[in-house]
Amino acid sequence: MQEAVFFDTMRQGLWIAVAISAPLLTVALVMGVAIGLLQALTSVQEMTLTFVPKVGAMIAVFWVSMTFMSSMLVSFFTDHIVPMIAAI
């Protein structure tokens, strides 16, 4: 395997990882800021108040975007990884 092919495959894999994790990380960021703002406004410093809604929102977004994530991974493997394995 050439170095260029290896690095190109790694670069594409990293971009796939960023694209797959973006919805979950965005929801976690938005929920964290919203809950932090709510806590600052009400002076309620309860740890479960930050954890439970954030995890619930992330589970909901994961459930909604599961087909997008799996289709990206399957297409990456069938288009790039499997042909490289077959060529060996």
N, C-alpha and C positions, 0 to 999 in steps of 0.2 A: 504494500500500500504506500502510495506517495505521501509525502508530508502535506502537500497542498490539499489532497483529498481528505486526509485526516482532520486537518484544521478547519476545512470548510464544513465537514460533517459536525464537528464540535461546535462551530459557530452557529449552525442551523439548529442544533439541539438546544443550545442555550437560548436562542430566540424563541423556540417553541416553549421552553420552560418559563420564560418571561411572559409570553402570551397566555399560557395556561394559568399562571399564578396571579395575573393582573386583576381579574374580577374579585377574587377572594381578598387580596391585599387592599384593593380599593374600598371594599365594603368594611373591612376591619379598620381602615384609617378613618373613614367617614363616621362610623359608629363610635370609634374611640374619641374623636373630636366632639361629636354631639353629646356623648355621655359626660365627657369632661366638662363641657360647657354647662350642662345641666347640673352637675355636681358643684361647680363653682358658683352658679346662681343660687342654688338652694342650700349650700354648705352641708350637704349630706355626703359623708365620706365612707360609704359602704363598699366593700370590695366585691361583693356579689352583684352589686348594681352595675359594675363595669364588665364583669365576666359573662354573665348569663345572656344579656341582650346581644352582646358582640358575637358570642358563639352561636346563638340562635339565628342571627342574620347571616353568618358565614355558612351555616348548614343549609339555610334556604337558598342562598346564592349558589352554593355547590350543587344542590339538587337541580336547580334551574339550568346551570351551565355545564352539567355533566356530559350532555351529548356533544357540545362544542369541544370540550376538553378531550373526550375520547376520540372524536373524529380527527382532531389535529394530530394526536399521537399515532393513531392508526395510519393516517396518510403519510406521516413522516417515516414510519417504519416500513410501510409497503413501497414508498417511492424512493427512499434513500438507503435504509439499512439492509433490507432483504436483498436488493440487487447486489450490494457490496458483498454480502455473505455468499450469494450464489456465484459470484465471480471468482471466489477463492477456491 
